[in-house]
């Protein structure tokens, strides 16, 4: 019987406390959402003040459990430790970031996600969790309606014209909202994460609620749940977010296979089927992707763009592998140090793992992967002994997590945006469903110790075998972090700068960063990060011979990535080796635009007309079919150079 059915007012009030705790976490998250985060930064308020709501949440939890709830057994669960380490890693990311305001805004979103996790995990029974799932279901419906009210159907490519036409016709029936529209890929990803919640909502018994509802509403609940799920599914379809479609299809297909096999086979057999299907699905996905790219099938352009972005982002992640670049700093770091352009280009890498590695370094990524593995391991073990209600909760959490991980390879919906608040919700469902049936035992801790010992042993072997390049990259990461904190602080957040990076490097003291890069080179002469960063600094300061020596060392070490090619082209242009420069940079996306900018900003305005001519002649060689204008500019620069004393 529900606690609210009791006639004792105190008991009724205490039964409401879990809902109030969720409300506190949601309200704190709403405050931090309004402050901004990875996408934009609004203001300093509320900052840490919303933490008071989370303290109230914990206070209510302690009061209703008699302060003998979580952590009262004297054993801290590994998941709690990993979650705390992730928050600590994010806190470090506020100190490594060049822009404190956006970094702190994103950190508070991480804290909000942490609070929401515990608000869900602390629900005392299935009846209360059912209420939380209902809130999640309403969120999905509200998000879909918001999408129809605000989406500009002409602003995005027509991936599936039939579905776009359907979406336009639905939007035409609704009033137009002046609220800011959200990218359909973000909406689609959020709906894919939310959709699994509707399955336990529809499958759990109707009596599983701690609220007294009118009889007519109880009778209408099955239809309302089905209608809500239908609305969210429709919203997912019309967003035409193919990555979210794929993630949803894979997650629900595996869920269906698991449920179907469960009637006839043991858990071991079911898991062999699941693993086999995952391997087969991965192979088929690779084959389909290859065919798409090879024959230019629909979607090939988007896939090529994502793969190119991933390839460009990985070197940046390696630059900051030890320290991380700091929270909310991907955009300008990527533009300045990878694309070598001077304006913001893209807010994240569209890959959740790469974004974590860039902003929080190897520690942040490792902790998150530990969270994922620990959660899956715990959920799978718990399914063996879970009640049928708990099984639905755990499975919904696993499918939702699968949506984050699969879609997160092509679109970073949560970590890369303000929706970071929902980052740990699937983990919370799995933890809630598994906690009553998966209490820590000594044997489990022994197994965990063996796994930890094995991992540490492997790390020790790798460290001994590759200590010089690893230590070198450590120095290079520290130097890159220090350089970004000095250089990028000169840029106004979310605004195009009125000057190029050359003037910053000529005015600022970069001695500490350069010394760290030299330490890296002493340990590993071919360290790409150190060589590239030093070459860039020397080029900006007009020290072209020194720049060429660094970039040539990276080239001889086998570096053929776009950053090295662009910098080598810049150095060759500055030294007058026009033909070789054109050969090196031809085919790179930003090569011509950068050379045009350098011809004017780096050379022409500084009366270095000879090098301006070299830049224009390189451009002419890169585009022989339309070289007339470039040659005219080169000739004009040469005339001015001859007139100089």
Backbone torsions as a table, in degrees:
resi	resn	phi	psi	omega
1	UNK	NA	142.5	179.7
2	UNK	-65.5	148.2	177.7
3	UNK	-63.3	-32.7	-178.8
4	UNK	-70.1	-13.4	177.8
5	UNK	-75.5	-14.6	179.6
6	UNK	-67.6	153.8	-179.8
7	UNK	-88.9	-4.0	-178.9
8	UNK	-83.3	118.9	-179.5
9	UNK	-59.0	-36.9	-179.0
10	UNK	-63.3	-41.0	179.0
11	UNK	-66.2	-40.1	178.0
12	UNK	-61.9	-44.1	-179.9
13	UNK	-63.4	-42.3	-179.7
14	UNK	-64.6	-32.2	177.7
15	UNK	-67.6	-23.4	177.6
16	UNK	-82.2	-17.4	-175.8
17	UNK	-56.2	-44.4	179.4
18	UNK	-57.9	-37.0	176.8
19	UNK	-67.8	-38.0	178.3
20	UNK	-65.0	-36.8	177.7
21	UNK	-62.1	-44.1	176.2
22	UNK	-62.2	-40.3	178.4
23	UNK	-61.7	-39.5	177.7
24	UNK	-62.6	-45.0	179.9
25	UNK	-64.4	-41.7	179.5
26	UNK	-66.5	-39.4	-180.0
27	UNK	-67.2	-42.2	176.2
28	UNK	-60.9	-43.0	177.6
29	UNK	-62.4	-38.3	178.7
30	UNK	-63.6	-40.5	177.0
31	UNK	-61.5	-46.5	-178.5
32	UNK	-70.3	-31.1	175.5
33	UNK	-62.3	-41.9	-179.4
34	UNK	-67.7	-24.3	178.7
35	UNK	-71.6	-28.2	-179.8
36	UNK	110.2	-170.0	-178.3
37	UNK	-178.8	-125.9	-173.9
38	UNK	-70.0	-33.6	-174.3
39	UNK	-83.5	-45.1	179.0
40	UNK	-151.3	165.1	-175.7
41	UNK	-128.9	118.9	-174.0
42	UNK	-90.5	-59.6	-176.1
43	UNK	-161.6	175.5	178.9
44	UNK	-77.3	-20.4	-176.3
45	UNK	-84.0	141.1	4.6
46	UNK	-90.1	-8.3	-178.4
47	UNK	58.7	-136.8	-176.3
48	UNK	-73.3	-9.9	-174.0
49	UNK	-63.4	-31.0	178.9
50	UNK	-66.0	-14.5	175.4
51	UNK	-59.7	-25.9	178.7
52	UNK	-59.0	-34.6	178.1
53	UNK	-67.1	-37.2	177.7
54	UNK	-71.0	-34.9	174.7
55	UNK	-64.1	-38.9	175.7
56	UNK	-63.7	-40.2	177.6
57	UNK	-58.0	-47.1	180.0
58	UNK	-68.2	-34.2	178.2
59	UNK	-64.7	-43.5	177.6
60	UNK	-63.8	-40.1	178.5
61	UNK	-62.8	-44.4	178.4
62	UNK	-64.1	-38.0	-179.0
63	UNK	-65.5	-46.1	-176.0
64	UNK	-75.6	-19.3	177.1
65	UNK	-99.6	3.9	-177.2
66	UNK	66.0	27.3	-178.6
67	UNK	54.7	36.2	178.0
68	UNK	-132.7	30.6	-177.9
69	UNK	-90.9	-120.2	-176.4
70	UNK	-61.4	143.6	-178.6
71	UNK	72.2	4.6	-176.4
72	UNK	-80.5	-12.7	-177.7
73	UNK	-84.8	-1.1	-178.6
74	UNK	81.4	3.4	179.9
75	UNK	-123.8	120.7	176.5
76	UNK	-90.8	126.0	-176.8
77	UNK	-69.4	146.2	179.1
78	UNK	-55.9	-34.4	-178.5
79	UNK	-64.9	-38.2	177.7
80	UNK	-64.4	-39.7	178.9
81	UNK	-64.2	-46.5	-179.6
82	UNK	-63.0	-39.6	179.2
83	UNK	-64.1	-42.0	177.7
84	UNK	-64.5	-38.6	178.3
85	UNK	-65.6	-35.6	178.4
86	UNK	-65.0	-44.2	177.9
87	UNK	-63.0	-40.0	178.4
88	UNK	-64.3	-40.7	176.7
89	UNK	-62.2	-40.1	176.6
90	UNK	-64.2	-36.9	177.5
91	UNK	-62.9	-40.7	175.6
92	UNK	-61.5	-35.5	179.0
93	UNK	-63.6	-20.7	174.9
94	UNK	-75.0	-23.4	-178.5
95	UNK	-89.6	-25.4	178.4
96	UNK	-87.7	-14.7	-176.3
97	UNK	-73.3	145.7	177.6
98	UNK	-78.4	-20.9	-179.1
99	UNK	-118.0	100.2	-175.7
100	UNK	-61.8	-38.8	-176.5
101	UNK	-57.9	-58.9	178.0
102	UNK	-61.1	-34.9	-179.7
103	UNK	-64.1	-45.5	178.5
104	UNK	-66.8	-35.9	177.8
105	UNK	-60.6	-42.1	179.5
106	UNK	-71.8	-34.8	177.8
107	UNK	-60.7	-41.7	-179.8
108	UNK	-67.1	-27.6	173.1
109	UNK	-66.6	-38.1	175.4
110	UNK	-61.9	-43.8	178.3
111	UNK	-63.4	-39.7	177.0
112	UNK	-61.9	-40.0	176.8
113	UNK	-64.8	-39.0	176.3
114	UNK	-61.8	-44.9	179.5
115	UNK	-64.4	-41.0	179.4
116	UNK	-65.5	-35.5	176.5
117	UNK	-56.9	-50.3	-176.9
118	UNK	-72.1	-29.3	176.4
119	UNK	-62.9	-35.7	178.2
120	UNK	-76.2	-46.3	-177.4
121	UNK	-62.1	-30.6	-176.6
122	UNK	-80.5	1.0	176.9
123	UNK	-63.8	128.4	-167.7
124	UNK	-76.1	-23.2	-176.2
125	UNK	-155.1	175.2	-177.7
126	UNK	-63.5	-32.5	179.8
127	UNK	-61.6	-44.7	179.3
128	UNK	-70.3	-40.4	178.4
129	UNK	-63.2	-33.6	176.9
130	UNK	-58.5	-40.1	176.7
131	UNK	-64.0	-39.0	177.8
132	UNK	-65.3	-42.2	177.0
133	UNK	-61.4	-35.9	177.8
134	UNK	-63.2	-40.5	175.5
135	UNK	-60.6	-42.9	176.7
136	UNK	-61.9	-39.0	177.2
137	UNK	-64.5	-40.9	177.3
138	UNK	-65.4	-35.2	177.3
139	UNK	-61.2	-43.5	178.9
140	UNK	-61.0	-42.8	178.3
141	UNK	-64.4	-46.6	-179.9
142	UNK	-60.6	-39.4	179.4
143	UNK	-64.9	-39.6	178.3
144	UNK	-65.8	-44.9	178.7
145	UNK	-62.3	-42.4	177.7
146	UNK	-58.5	-41.0	179.0
147	UNK	-61.3	-45.6	179.8
148	UNK	-66.7	-31.9	-178.2
149	UNK	-75.8	-27.3	-170.2
150	UNK	-117.0	-18.2	-170.5
151	UNK	-67.0	135.3	173.3
152	UNK	-95.7	103.2	-172.5
153	UNK	-69.5	-16.5	179.8
154	UNK	-90.8	-6.0	-173.7
155	UNK	-88.6	-8.6	-176.4
156	UNK	-127.1	152.4	-179.0
157	UNK	-58.6	145.6	180.0
158	UNK	-82.9	85.2	-177.8
159	UNK	-68.9	-44.5	178.5
160	UNK	-132.1	93.2	-172.5
161	UNK	-54.2	-35.3	-178.5
162	UNK	-63.9	-44.0	-179.5
163	UNK	-70.5	-35.7	176.6
164	UNK	-63.7	-42.4	177.6
165	UNK	-62.5	-38.7	176.9
166	UNK	-63.1	-44.5	178.6
167	UNK	-62.2	-40.8	178.3
168	UNK	-62.8	-41.2	-179.5
169	UNK	-66.3	-36.9	177.3
170	UNK	-68.4	-44.4	179.0
171	UNK	-60.9	-33.1	-179.3
172	UNK	-65.7	-24.4	179.5
173	UNK	-82.2	-10.8	-176.0
174	UNK	-110.1	154.9	175.8
175	UNK	-67.1	145.5	-179.7
176	UNK	-81.8	131.2	179.6
177	UNK	-98.8	146.3	178.6
178	UNK	-88.0	0.9	179.8
179	UNK	-65.5	156.5	-178.1
180	UNK	-67.5	133.0	179.7
181	UNK	-75.9	149.9	177.5
182	UNK	-108.7	143.1	-179.8
183	UNK	-54.3	131.7	-180.0
184	UNK	-56.7	-30.9	178.5
185	UNK	-65.0	-35.8	177.4
186	UNK	-68.3	-47.1	179.4
187	UNK	-59.4	-46.9	-179.4
188	UNK	-60.0	-41.7	178.2
189	UNK	-64.1	-41.3	178.6
190	UNK	-64.4	-41.0	179.4
191	UNK	-66.6	-36.2	177.3
192	UNK	-63.8	-37.0	177.9
193	UNK	-70.5	-33.9	-175.8
194	UNK	-81.5	-32.6	-171.2
195	UNK	-54.7	-39.4	179.5
196	UNK	-61.2	-22.4	-178.3
197	UNK	-64.5	-25.4	-175.8
198	UNK	-73.1	-22.0	-179.1
199	UNK	-66.2	-53.4	176.0
200	UNK	-64.4	-30.2	177.0
201	UNK	-59.6	-40.2	-178.2
202	UNK	-84.0	-25.4	-174.6
203	UNK	-90.2	-30.9	-177.6
204	UNK	-69.3	153.8	-176.5
205	UNK	-61.4	143.5	-178.3
206	UNK	-63.6	-25.5	-178.8
207	UNK	-76.0	-10.6	-176.9
208	UNK	-78.1	73.5	174.2
209	UNK	-149.6	143.1	-179.3
210	UNK	-95.2	9.0	179.2
211	UNK	-109.4	142.3	174.4
212	UNK	-81.2	120.2	-178.2
213	UNK	-117.3	148.6	174.5
214	UNK	-60.1	151.6	-177.8
215	UNK	-60.4	-39.2	-178.9
216	UNK	-64.0	-33.5	178.5
217	UNK	-72.8	-37.2	176.8
218	UNK	-61.3	-42.1	179.4
219	UNK	-66.9	-31.3	-177.7
220	UNK	-83.4	-13.9	-174.1
221	UNK	-56.6	-44.8	179.5
222	UNK	-58.0	-40.3	179.8
223	UNK	-70.2	-37.4	179.2
224	UNK	-66.0	-40.2	178.2
225	UNK	-63.6	-46.8	-179.6
226	UNK	-62.8	-40.3	179.4
227	UNK	-65.2	-41.2	179.3
228	UNK	-63.0	-45.1	178.5
229	UNK	-62.0	-39.4	178.4
230	UNK	-64.1	-40.6	178.9
231	UNK	-62.9	-45.2	-179.5
232	UNK	-65.6	-41.0	177.9
233	UNK	-63.4	-40.7	176.4
234	UNK	-62.1	-44.3	177.6
235	UNK	-59.7	-41.8	178.4
236	UNK	-61.4	-39.8	-179.3
237	UNK	-66.6	-46.3	-173.3
238	UNK	-77.3	-13.1	172.7
239	UNK	-69.2	-17.1	-178.2
240	UNK	51.3	38.6	177.1
241	UNK	-91.3	96.4	-171.7
242	UNK	-65.6	-33.6	176.4
243	UNK	-63.2	-40.5	177.7
244	UNK	-68.5	-37.7	175.5
245	UNK	-58.0	-48.7	-176.5
246	UNK	-62.3	-44.2	179.6
247	UNK	-61.8	-42.6	179.2
248	UNK	-65.2	-43.9	-179.6
249	UNK	-61.2	-46.3	-179.4
250	UNK	-64.0	-47.6	-177.9
251	UNK	-60.6	-47.8	-177.8
252	UNK	-72.9	-31.1	176.9
253	UNK	-64.4	-45.2	178.0
254	UNK	-65.2	-37.1	177.4
255	UNK	-62.4	-44.1	178.9
256	UNK	-64.4	-40.5	178.1
257	UNK	-64.2	-43.4	179.2
258	UNK	-59.2	-46.4	-179.4
259	UNK	-67.7	-40.5	-178.4
260	UNK	-66.0	-41.6	-179.8
261	UNK	-73.0	-24.0	-176.5
262	UNK	-62.6	-21.1	-179.0
263	UNK	-77.8	-17.8	-174.4
264	UNK	-128.7	-16.0	-172.8
265	UNK	-126.2	162.3	176.3
266	UNK	-76.9	169.1	179.4
267	UNK	-61.3	-39.1	-179.1
268	UNK	-61.1	-43.5	178.8
269	UNK	-65.6	-41.2	179.9
270	UNK	-61.3	-41.4	-179.0
271	UNK	-70.5	-31.0	174.1
272	UNK	-64.6	-38.9	176.1
273	UNK	-63.5	-45.3	-178.0
274	UNK	-62.1	-47.3	179.6
275	UNK	-62.6	-42.7	177.6
276	UNK	-60.9	-42.5	178.9
277	UNK	-66.7	-36.4	177.6
278	UNK	-64.0	-43.8	178.4
279	UNK	-64.0	-44.6	178.7
280	UNK	-63.6	-42.3	179.6
281	UNK	-64.1	-40.2	178.0
282	UNK	-63.0	-41.3	178.8
283	UNK	-64.6	-44.5	179.3
284	UNK	-64.8	-37.4	177.8
285	UNK	-62.3	-43.3	177.5
286	UNK	-62.2	-41.1	179.4
287	UNK	-65.2	-45.4	179.7
288	UNK	-61.4	-42.7	179.2
289	UNK	-62.2	-41.3	178.8
290	UNK	-63.2	-43.6	179.6
291	UNK	-64.5	-41.2	178.2
292	UNK	-58.4	-46.8	-177.8
293	UNK	-70.6	-38.6	-176.3
294	UNK	-69.4	-35.4	-174.7
295	UNK	-111.2	7.4	176.3
296	UNK	62.4	39.5	-179.7
297	UNK	-71.9	164.0	178.0
298	UNK	-53.6	133.0	-177.3
299	UNK	95.6	-9.5	-178.6
300	UNK	-64.6	-37.0	-179.9
301	UNK	-63.6	-44.7	179.0
302	UNK	-64.8	-40.6	179.6
303	UNK	-65.3	-41.2	177.7
304	UNK	-61.3	-42.0	178.6
305	UNK	-62.5	-43.0	179.5
306	UNK	-65.5	-43.2	179.3
307	UNK	-64.7	-39.5	177.4
308	UNK	-64.8	-41.0	178.5
309	UNK	-64.8	-39.4	177.5
310	UNK	-63.4	-44.4	179.9
311	UNK	-63.0	-36.7	179.1
312	UNK	-74.5	-29.4	-175.4
313	UNK	-81.1	-28.7	-177.5
314	UNK	-61.3	-42.2	175.4
315	UNK	-60.2	-36.8	177.0
316	UNK	-64.2	-41.1	177.4
317	UNK	-61.7	-38.3	179.2
318	UNK	-68.6	-34.2	176.8
319	UNK	-56.6	-39.3	-174.1
320	UNK	-110.9	26.1	-171.3
321	UNK	-60.7	-32.8	-177.9
322	UNK	-83.2	-48.3	-171.5
323	UNK	-98.2	-27.6	-167.4
324	UNK	76.1	151.3	-179.4
325	UNK	-82.7	-12.0	-178.0
326	UNK	107.0	155.1	-176.3
327	UNK	-66.1	137.8	174.2
328	UNK	68.8	26.0	-173.7
329	UNK	-116.1	8.2	-173.1
330	UNK	-61.3	-45.4	-167.4
331	UNK	-55.4	-58.5	-175.5
332	UNK	-74.0	-32.9	173.9
333	UNK	-60.2	-42.4	179.9
334	UNK	-65.7	-42.3	-178.6
335	UNK	-67.9	-48.5	-173.1
336	UNK	-74.6	-41.8	-169.4
337	UNK	-106.1	-11.0	177.7
338	UNK	-114.5	-53.2	177.2
339	UNK	-80.1	-19.9	-179.3
340	UNK	60.0	39.8	172.3
341	UNK	-117.4	172.0	-167.6
342	UNK	-115.2	15.1	175.6
343	UNK	-133.0	155.7	178.5
344	UNK	-62.3	138.0	-176.4
345	UNK	-114.5	-50.4	-177.2
346	UNK	-149.7	145.5	-169.4
347	UNK	-80.9	-23.1	177.4
348	UNK	-156.4	174.4	-175.8
349	UNK	-81.9	-4.1	-174.9
350	UNK	67.3	12.6	177.0
351	UNK	-130.4	120.3	-172.7
352	UNK	-63.2	-37.4	-179.3
353	UNK	-69.2	-42.0	179.5
354	UNK	-66.4	-40.7	178.7
355	UNK	-61.7	-41.8	176.8
356	UNK	-62.9	-41.5	-179.2
357	UNK	-66.8	-39.1	179.3
358	UNK	-66.8	-48.9	-170.3
359	UNK	-86.5	-32.6	-177.1
360	UNK	-118.6	4.2	175.2
361	UNK	71.1	-171.8	-175.5
362	UNK	-66.0	-30.1	179.5
363	UNK	-66.3	-48.2	-179.6
364	UNK	-60.8	-44.2	179.2
365	UNK	-65.5	-43.3	-178.6
366	UNK	-62.7	-41.5	179.6
367	UNK	-64.8	-41.5	179.7
368	UNK	-65.5	-42.6	176.6
369	UNK	-61.8	-36.9	174.9
370	UNK	-62.7	-40.2	176.1
371	UNK	-59.9	-45.4	-178.8
372	UNK	-62.4	-50.1	-178.1
373	UNK	-64.2	-43.0	179.6
374	UNK	-62.3	-40.4	-178.1
375	UNK	-67.6	-44.4	179.4
376	UNK	-64.2	-44.7	179.9
377	UNK	-60.2	-44.0	-178.1
378	UNK	-67.5	-42.7	-179.9
379	UNK	-64.3	-42.4	-179.4
380	UNK	-64.1	-43.6	178.9
381	UNK	-63.2	-40.7	-176.3
382	UNK	-67.9	-29.2	-178.6
383	UNK	-62.1	-22.3	-178.5
384	UNK	-68.2	-28.0	-175.2
385	UNK	-123.7	3.1	-175.9
386	UNK	-71.4	150.3	170.1
387	UNK	-68.1	167.5	-176.6
388	UNK	-65.9	-31.2	177.2
389	UNK	-69.1	-44.7	178.7
390	UNK	-63.2	-36.8	-179.8
391	UNK	-60.2	-42.8	178.5
392	UNK	-62.0	-39.9	-179.7
393	UNK	-65.2	-48.4	-178.6
394	UNK	-62.0	-45.5	-178.4
395	UNK	-64.2	-39.3	177.1
396	UNK	-62.5	-40.8	177.3
397	UNK	-63.5	-41.2	179.0
398	UNK	-64.8	-40.8	179.3
399	UNK	-68.6	-38.9	176.6
400	UNK	-63.6	-42.3	176.8
401	UNK	-63.0	-39.1	176.9
402	UNK	-61.0	-37.5	177.8
403	UNK	-63.2	-41.0	178.2
404	UNK	-63.3	-45.5	-174.3
405	UNK	-72.3	-41.9	-177.9
406	UNK	-72.4	-53.0	178.6
407	UNK	-65.2	-27.3	-179.8
408	UNK	-67.3	-8.9	175.9
409	UNK	-80.6	-17.3	-180.0
410	UNK	-126.7	-10.1	-179.7
411	UNK	-156.1	114.7	-179.5
412	UNK	-87.7	83.8	-172.5
413	UNK	-73.4	-38.8	-172.1
414	UNK	-95.9	-64.1	-175.5
415	UNK	-63.2	-31.6	-176.6
416	UNK	-87.3	10.9	-178.4
417	UNK	-148.9	-177.3	178.6
418	UNK	-68.0	-14.6	178.1
419	UNK	-76.0	9.9	170.2
420	UNK	-51.6	-23.6	178.1
421	UNK	-56.1	-27.7	-176.9
422	UNK	-96.1	9.7	-170.6
423	UNK	-59.7	-34.4	-173.6
424	UNK	-106.6	6.7	-177.7
425	UNK	-61.9	-47.1	177.3
426	UNK	-59.2	-38.2	176.8
427	UNK	-60.2	-39.5	-178.2
428	UNK	-63.9	-41.2	179.0
429	UNK	-63.0	-42.7	179.7
430	UNK	-65.7	-43.3	179.9
431	UNK	-64.0	-40.8	179.3
432	UNK	-64.1	-46.6	-177.3
433	UNK	-67.4	-28.1	-175.6
434	UNK	-95.8	-19.2	-174.9
435	UNK	-58.6	-46.9	-176.7
436	UNK	-66.1	-22.0	-175.2
437	UNK	-114.7	4.0	-174.9
438	UNK	-136.2	49.4	-178.7
439	UNK	-67.3	146.9	-179.2
440	UNK	-58.8	140.6	177.7
441	UNK	-131.4	158.6	-175.9
442	UNK	-59.3	-42.5	-179.0
443	UNK	-60.6	-36.9	179.4
444	UNK	-65.1	-39.3	179.7
445	UNK	-67.4	-35.8	176.5
446	UNK	-63.7	-44.3	177.0
447	UNK	-60.8	-41.5	-179.8
448	UNK	-63.3	-40.2	179.6
449	UNK	-63.5	-37.5	178.0
450	UNK	-65.4	-41.0	177.9
451	UNK	-63.5	-44.4	179.1
452	UNK	-62.6	-43.4	179.4
453	UNK	-62.2	-41.1	178.2
454	UNK	-64.3	-42.3	179.4
455	UNK	-64.5	-43.0	178.9
456	UNK	-64.9	-37.9	177.4
457	UNK	-63.3	-41.6	178.2
458	UNK	-63.8	-42.6	178.0
459	UNK	-62.5	-38.1	178.9
460	UNK	-63.7	-43.3	179.3
461	UNK	-62.8	-45.3	178.7
462	UNK	-62.5	-41.8	-179.5
463	UNK	-62.9	-41.0	179.6
464	UNK	-68.0	-39.5	-176.2
465	UNK	-73.0	-33.4	-174.0
466	UNK	-125.7	37.1	-171.8
467	UNK	-66.2	-35.1	-177.2
468	UNK	-67.9	-53.8	178.7
469	UNK	-64.1	-32.8	178.9
470	UNK	-68.8	-44.4	177.6
471	UNK	-65.1	-37.7	177.4
472	UNK	-61.2	-42.8	179.1
473	UNK	-68.6	-28.8	174.5
474	UNK	-62.6	-47.0	175.8
475	UNK	-61.3	-42.5	-178.8
476	UNK	-64.1	-38.4	178.6
477	UNK	-65.1	-41.8	177.3
478	UNK	-63.1	-41.5	178.0
479	UNK	-64.9	-40.9	179.2
480	UNK	-64.9	-41.0	178.5
481	UNK	-63.2	-44.7	-179.9
482	UNK	-65.2	-39.8	178.8
483	UNK	-62.5	-46.5	-179.4
484	UNK	-63.1	-38.8	-179.0
485	UNK	-64.4	-30.4	178.9
486	UNK	-83.6	-48.6	-172.3
487	UNK	-74.5	-48.9	-173.5
488	UNK	-74.9	-16.9	175.8
489	UNK	-63.8	-18.2	179.0
490	UNK	-77.0	-13.3	-179.3
491	UNK	-90.6	140.6	173.9
492	UNK	-80.3	130.6	-175.4
493	UNK	-59.9	130.3	177.4
494	UNK	65.3	20.7	176.5
495	UNK	-129.8	146.6	178.3
496	UNK	-71.2	127.7	-179.5
497	UNK	-69.2	153.4	179.2
498	UNK	-94.3	11.7	179.7
499	UNK	-149.7	162.8	179.3
500	UNK	-94.8	172.1	-173.7
501	UNK	-68.1	-21.8	-178.8
502	UNK	-54.8	-45.6	-177.2
503	UNK	-65.4	-34.0	177.8
504	UNK	-64.9	-47.3	-176.5
505	UNK	-69.8	-23.5	176.5
506	UNK	-79.1	-25.5	-175.3
507	UNK	-99.2	-32.0	-173.7
508	UNK	-89.0	153.9	177.9
509	UNK	-88.7	110.5	-178.8
510	UNK	-110.7	22.6	-174.5
511	UNK	-61.1	-40.5	-178.4
512	UNK	-63.8	-46.6	179.5
513	UNK	-61.8	-44.1	-178.0
514	UNK	-65.2	-35.7	177.4
515	UNK	-65.9	-40.1	177.4
516	UNK	-64.6	-39.1	176.8
517	UNK	-63.9	-38.4	178.4
518	UNK	-66.5	-36.4	174.8
519	UNK	-60.7	-41.9	179.1
520	UNK	-62.7	-42.7	-179.0
521	UNK	-66.4	-35.6	178.4
522	UNK	-61.9	-32.2	178.9
523	UNK	-86.3	-33.5	-177.8
524	UNK	-146.1	100.0	-173.0
525	UNK	-61.2	-23.6	-178.0
526	UNK	-100.1	16.7	-178.7
527	UNK	-59.3	116.0	-173.1
528	UNK	-67.2	-41.8	-177.8
529	UNK	-59.7	-50.9	-178.0
530	UNK	-63.4	-45.0	-178.4
531	UNK	-64.2	-43.9	-179.0
532	UNK	-65.7	-45.0	-178.0
533	UNK	-65.4	-42.0	178.5
534	UNK	-66.2	-39.8	178.0
535	UNK	-61.4	-42.5	179.1
536	UNK	-62.7	-41.5	179.2
537	UNK	-64.3	-45.8	-179.3
538	UNK	-65.3	-38.7	177.1
539	UNK	-61.3	-43.8	-179.3
540	UNK	-64.9	-28.3	-178.6
541	UNK	-93.5	5.1	178.7
542	UNK	77.7	14.5	179.8
543	UNK	-96.8	74.3	-166.7
544	UNK	-73.6	-34.4	178.2
545	UNK	-65.5	-43.4	178.4
546	UNK	-63.7	-39.7	178.4
547	UNK	-61.8	-42.3	-178.7
548	UNK	-64.9	-38.8	179.3
549	UNK	-60.3	-41.9	-179.2
550	UNK	-68.7	-46.7	-176.2
551	UNK	-71.3	-29.4	177.2
552	UNK	-70.3	-34.2	176.7
553	UNK	-64.7	-41.2	176.2
554	UNK	-64.6	-39.1	180.0
555	UNK	-63.8	-44.4	180.0
556	UNK	-68.0	-25.1	177.1
557	UNK	-78.7	-1.0	176.3
558	UNK	101.6	5.1	179.7
559	UNK	-73.9	120.1	177.4
560	UNK	-128.3	21.9	-179.9
561	UNK	-72.7	163.0	-177.6
562	UNK	-57.5	-35.9	-179.0
563	UNK	-63.3	-47.2	179.3
564	UNK	-63.6	-40.9	179.5
565	UNK	-64.0	-43.3	179.4
566	UNK	-64.3	-44.8	-179.8
567	UNK	-66.6	-38.2	177.4
568	UNK	-65.0	-39.8	176.0
569	UNK	-62.0	-41.6	178.4
570	UNK	-60.5	-44.5	-178.4
571	UNK	-66.9	-40.9	179.1
572	UNK	-65.1	-39.3	176.5
573	UNK	-61.4	-46.4	-178.1
574	UNK	-62.2	-30.1	-179.8
575	UNK	-91.9	0.1	175.2
576	UNK	88.8	7.9	179.1
577	UNK	-87.8	74.2	-168.7
578	UNK	-66.5	-48.3	-176.0
579	UNK	-62.8	-43.2	179.8
580	UNK	-66.4	-37.8	178.5
581	UNK	-62.1	-44.7	179.8
582	UNK	-62.5	-38.5	-180.0
583	UNK	-65.9	-37.0	-176.8
584	UNK	-70.4	-41.7	-170.8
585	UNK	-99.3	-9.5	-179.8
586	UNK	-59.7	131.5	-179.9
587	UNK	99.3	-13.4	177.7
588	UNK	-82.0	140.0	-170.4
589	UNK	-57.5	-47.0	-171.1
590	UNK	-99.3	7.6	-172.4
591	UNK	-61.6	-51.8	-175.5
592	UNK	-67.4	-43.8	-179.7
593	UNK	-60.3	-41.9	-180.0
594	UNK	-65.4	-43.5	-179.6
595	UNK	-65.2	-36.3	176.6
596	UNK	-63.1	-42.9	177.8
597	UNK	-65.0	-40.9	179.4
598	UNK	-66.8	-39.4	180.0
599	UNK	-55.8	-35.1	179.9
600	UNK	-92.5	-59.0	-170.9
601	UNK	-71.9	-39.5	-176.0
602	UNK	-85.5	-35.2	-171.7
603	UNK	-111.8	-57.8	-171.9
604	UNK	-59.8	-50.6	-176.3
605	UNK	-68.5	-15.9	176.1
606	UNK	-101.0	14.8	177.2
607	UNK	62.5	23.1	175.2
608	UNK	-95.3	71.3	-170.5
609	UNK	-71.8	-29.7	179.3
610	UNK	-62.0	-45.6	180.0
611	UNK	-72.2	-30.6	173.4
612	UNK	-60.8	-39.6	177.2
613	UNK	-65.0	-40.7	177.3
614	UNK	-58.1	-43.3	-178.8
615	UNK	-63.3	-44.9	-179.0
616	UNK	-67.1	-37.6	178.8
617	UNK	-68.4	-33.2	174.4
618	UNK	-63.4	-41.9	178.3
619	UNK	-62.3	-40.6	179.6
620	UNK	-62.7	-38.4	178.2
621	UNK	-69.6	-29.4	-179.5
622	UNK	-73.7	-25.8	-178.9
623	UNK	-133.0	72.0	-175.5
624	UNK	-59.8	-26.2	-179.7
625	UNK	-74.2	-22.2	-179.1
626	UNK	-134.2	45.9	-172.4
627	UNK	-90.5	-2.0	-172.6
628	UNK	-59.4	-48.3	-178.1
629	UNK	-63.7	-43.1	-179.9
630	UNK	-61.9	-40.5	178.6
631	UNK	-66.5	-37.8	176.8
632	UNK	-61.3	-44.2	179.1
633	UNK	-64.7	-38.8	179.1
634	UNK	-64.2	-42.0	179.7
635	UNK	-65.5	-40.6	177.1
636	UNK	-62.7	-41.6	178.1
637	UNK	-64.3	-39.8	178.7
638	UNK	-65.2	-38.2	177.0
639	UNK	-62.1	-43.5	179.0
640	UNK	-66.0	-37.3	178.6
641	UNK	-63.4	-38.3	-179.8
642	UNK	-69.2	-26.6	-179.0
643	UNK	-80.9	-13.3	179.8
644	UNK	-73.1	145.8	179.0
645	UNK	-67.3	NA	NA
